Amino acid sequence: QAQLVESGGGLVQPGGSLRLSCAASGFTLNKYAMNWYRQAPGNERELVATISSAGGTTTYAQFVKGRFTISRDNAKNTVYLQMNSLEPEDTAVYYCNAPTIRMWGQGTQVTVSS
């Protein structure tokens, strides 16, 4: 069964870092551009970052630019989101998404708090 599984979330202090992973199973990830989204309580889901299928092109939402980095390892069938200088406003459930095939992971909780 094809699926995306996120991991790497947790509780971190402001200014800290986390690396999220999104592992694909049941299909080959290297054909697809990938997104990371997030959704905070009471808010709509918002796009955080995008990476092209080969990884050569990345785009970021303004609110994470310079702090987050999206990357991928197609040999491992995995996409990553490195998050640095985390702020309480980054607290949310983070989801990976393969838009071409309309697939979503189950999400991983990131909480930034002292």
N, C-alpha and C positions, 0 to 999 in steps of 0.2 A: 504494500500500500504506500502510495506516494505521500510524503509528509515533510514538513519543516519543523524542527525542534530547536527552540532557543534555550540558551543556558548562560550562566555567568552573572546574573543579577544578584542583588543583595543590598545590605545596608552599608553605607559609606559616609564618612564625614565630609562636610563641605571642603572643597579643594582636593579631594581624593580622586582616585581613578578606578575604573572598572573596564573589563573587556568582555563584551557580549559575543557569543557565538551563535550561529544559525546553521545547523547541520541538516542537509537534505538526505532523505533516503527514499528509495524506490524510483528515483529519476535522476537524470544528470543535470547538475546545476549550471554547467558551463554554457548552456545555450541561452541563458536568460539574464537580462538585467535584474537587479535585485534592489529592494528598498528596505530601509528601516523606518518604522513609524513608532509613535508613542502616543499614549492616551493617559492623561491625568484624570483623577476623579472629577466628574462634573464637566469635563471638557471633551471636545471632539477629538477624534484621532487625527494626528498631524504628521506630515512627512518630515523626517529628520535628515535622511541622506539617501542617495542613489548611487549605484555603481553599475557600469556597463558590463556586458557579458564577459568580456576579456579583462576587465578591470582597468582599462586605460582611461576611462572618463568617470569622474565622480562629481557630484553636486551636493550641496549642503543647504539646509535652512539657515537663515541669517542668525538665528538664536544659538546655533551650535558651531558656527564657522570659526575655525581656529582652535577649537577645543576638542572636537570629535573627528575621528578618522574612520572611514569605511574602507574595507579591503576584502579581498577574497583569495582563497586558495582552491582553485578548481580541482587540483589533484586530490584534495581532501573533501571536495564537495561541500565546502563550508564558506560562509560569509561572516565577517567580523565587524564589530563596532567598538573601536577604542575610544573611551570617554575619559577625558582629563579635565581638571579644574571644575569638577562637578559642583553644581549649585543646588540649593533646595528646590529651585524651580524645575530642575531636571527630574524630580520625582515623578514616576509614571510607570505604567506597564509598557515595555518595549516589545514590538512585534517585527518580525521579518516577513517580507512579502515578495512573491514572484508575480508581478502584475500580468505578465503575458498569459499565464495559466491560472490566474486568479486564486493563488494559493497563499494561505496565511499560516503562520505558526500559532502556538497557543499563548505565547507571550511570556516574558520574564519580568519580575518586579524589580525596579530600581528605586531605592529610597535613599535620599541624601539628607542627613540630619545629624546634628551634634548631640 
